[in-house]
Amino acid sequence: MLIPLLMVAFGLIGLVWSADRFVGAAAATARRSGLSTLLIGMTVVALGTSAPEMVVAVIAALDGVPDLATGNALGSNIANIGLVLGVTALVRPVPVPFSLVRRELPLLLGATGMAGYALANGILGRFDALLLALLLIFSLWWLVRADTPDTVPADNIPDMPLLRALCWLVGTLLLLTLSSRALVWGASELAQGMGVSELVIGLTVVAIGTSLPELAACVASALKGHHDLAIGNIIGSNLFNLLAVLPIPALLAPGPVDAAAASRDYPVMLLLTLAMAMLLLWQRHGRIQRLPGGLLLAIYLAYLGWLALAGNGSP
């Protein structure tokens, strides 16, 4: 068990470090290529912080453990709202930029409904992957055509030449791949050794690990006053998790999924997504205070307790 634990630790550390550098390199590449900071914030940065989940999903599906990838997609969304948004609001109340809510929240709600439809019959197939991919293309088109102010401050983007940014982009992507492979191998070995399902490991160890870049980015953004980046990152990352991560096991390893994904984990993700939507709409002219943030975090901790009981064979 020691070697799998070391591999999980190596994978988590590598993911957090490389994902942070990957986001910076991607943003610098986009800036040097002439893209607007709006597109950087809504697509490159949000997709970049979902890169660990995407790479983990590919490796898990190719290694024959698609439930780990499914659990990672659902668990990351649960962690992003309950853990990341909850902790961010506890650190500092988060003002709500309603322009982001108006543009991205309907897309996230639609993606959440589509994911529920894909999981409803207990099978993730290539048709489900096609539907989610089409919604991803529409979402990207919608974000590109949205005529809104830039959302990422210039001081959040590293100042580096295009060639250097491209080198960092390739190098950090390679480290993301290696770290993800180590994490997936270690997590699956731990699951087998402890008698815990790959789904539960994906929902906990892997999901929290791949959500650490979002947690670090959102807390730092809140402390620096870049609140639109914090909220936009959470909504955008959850959107890409459903539309770019969940289709990966459906495409590479189509077949049945653990029944608990639809009966236990998807309802929790839906509940937290709707709760976040109501908070954002309700607080449209205010801010998400510490009390709602604490409630989101409490729901997440209760969910982890539920998973612990399930891992021990309790209903």
Protein Blocks (a to p, Z undefined) as FASTA:
>chain_A
ZZmmmmmmmmmmmmmmmmmmmmmmmmmmmmmnopafklmmmmmmmmmmmmmmmmmmmmmm
mnopaklmmmmmmmmmmmmmmmmmmmmmmmpccdddfklmmmmmmmmmmmmmmmmmmmmn
opacfklmmmmmmmmmmmmmmmmmpccddfbdfklpccddfklmmmmmmmmmmmmmmmmm
mmmmmmmmmmmmnopafklmmmmmmmmmmmmmmmmmmmmmmmnopamlmmmmmmmmmmmm
mmmmmmmmmmmmgcdddfklmmmmmmmmmmmmmmmmmmmmmmmmmccdfklmmmmmmmmm
mmmmmmmmmmnopZZ
